[in-house]
Amino acid sequence: MESDDLHSFRIAVYRAPGGYLAIVDGVRGCFAHGASEVEAVENARGSIRTCLAMERMLTSLRAAVEVRIRP
């Protein structure tokens, strides 16, 4: 990702057993953990990259089907 192609993500950080949990809003299934709040957020950066790459890959493999039903 180029420096002028930056995106912002909101991350919720929670105290969890053994450290902290960071959950990324708006990126389904994207989370990270760390020993401190800062470490959890830094680890979330890598998780965001991985989740977005997986989303792009799965989107390219997805088949779309339109189904019509009568109510």
Residue pairs with C-beta under 8 A, 6 or more apart in sequence:
1 49
9 24
9 25
9 26
9 27
9 44
9 48
10 24
10 25
10 26
11 22
11 23
11 24
11 25
11 41
11 44
12 22
12 23
12 25
13 20
13 21
13 22
13 37
13 40
13 41
14 20
14 21
14 22
14 23
15 21
16 33
18 33
18 35
19 33
19 34
19 35
19 36
19 39
19 40
20 33
20 34
20 35
20 36
20 37
20 39
20 40
21 31
21 32
21 33
21 40
22 31
22 32
22 33
22 34
22 40
22 41
22 43
22 44
22 47
23 30
23 31
24 30
24 31
24 32
24 44
24 47
24 48
24 51
27 48
27 51
27 52
27 55
28 51
28 55
29 51
30 44
30 47
30 48
30 51
31 44
31 47
32 40
32 41
32 43
32 44
32 46
32 47
33 40
33 43
34 40
34 41
34 42
34 43
